[in-house]
Amino acid sequence: MLNKVVVRYLDGTIERGYTTDFNPNKEVFHLMVKNRDGEKPVIVRTNTLKAVFFVKDLNGNGHSALKKSFDDLKGIKVYGKKVKVEFFDGEILYGITNGYSVQRQGFFFSPIDKASNNERIFAVLNALKEITFL
C-alpha cells in the first residue's frame, strides 16, 4: 500500500515522500522522495526519527489545527485511549490511540482534529519527553 508520509528526524530535518514498507516493528523502511532528477529511495532508520506523519497531502492543507485539547471534543464519543504526547523539541499533540506498549519502539495515534492534514502519527518513544493518558 502506498502511503504519503512526512518524516521528522530527531535533528529537525524533514523529508516528504511515499513508502510502501513502513512497519512499526522494523528498524528500517524506505522513503521515495522527489528531487530534480525524479525520485530517489532513501533508507530511513526509525531510531533516528521523532515521528512519521501519515498525511492526506504532502504539501499540507494550510489548516492550523483548531482542536488542540480534549476540551474541544466535549460531547463527542471517542473510541480508544486519549493521549497527550509531548516531544523533546517541545511540540505537544493530542490524539487517540488503540495500542501503546513500552516494549515497542513507538506507537500510532490519530489526531483529535479531523480537519488536520495528519491521518495518523507514529511517535517514536525515544523522541518523547512525556506521554499522558487522559
JOGIZI-V130622 format. One record per backbone hydrogen bond with DSSP energy under -1.0 kcal/mol. NH is the residue of the N-H (numbers start at 1). CO is the residue of the C=O. E is the energy in kcal/mol with one decimal. If there is no record, write none. Layout:
# JOGIZI-V130622
NH/CO/E
NH/CO/E
This chain:
# JOGIZI-V130622
3/19/-2.7
5/17/-2.7
6/53/-2.4
7/15/-3.3
8/51/-2.5
9/13/-2.9
10/48/-2.5
12/9/-1.8
15/7/-2.2
17/5/-2.4
18/32/-1.8
19/3/-2.1
26/23/-2.0
29/44/-2.0
31/42/-2.7
32/18/-3.2
33/40/-2.6
35/38/-3.2
38/35/-1.6
40/33/-2.6
42/31/-2.6
44/29/-3.2
46/27/-2.2
48/45/-2.1
49/46/-1.9
50/8/-3.5
51/8/-1.6
52/122/-2.2
53/6/-3.0
54/120/-2.6
55/4/-1.9
56/117/-2.3
60/57/-1.5
68/66/-1.1
72/69/-1.4
73/70/-1.6
74/71/-1.1
76/73/-2.5
81/97/-3.1
83/95/-2.7
84/132/-2.9
85/93/-3.3
86/130/-2.9
87/91/-2.8
88/127/-2.2
90/87/-2.0
93/85/-2.6
95/83/-2.5
96/110/-2.2
97/81/-2.5
104/101/-1.4
107/123/-1.8
109/121/-2.1
110/96/-2.8
112/94/-1.3
116/113/-1.9
119/54/-3.3
120/54/-1.3
121/109/-2.8
122/52/-2.9
123/107/-2.5
124/50/-2.2
125/105/-2.2
127/124/-2.1
128/125/-1.8
129/86/-2.5
130/86/-2.0
132/84/-2.7
134/82/-2.0
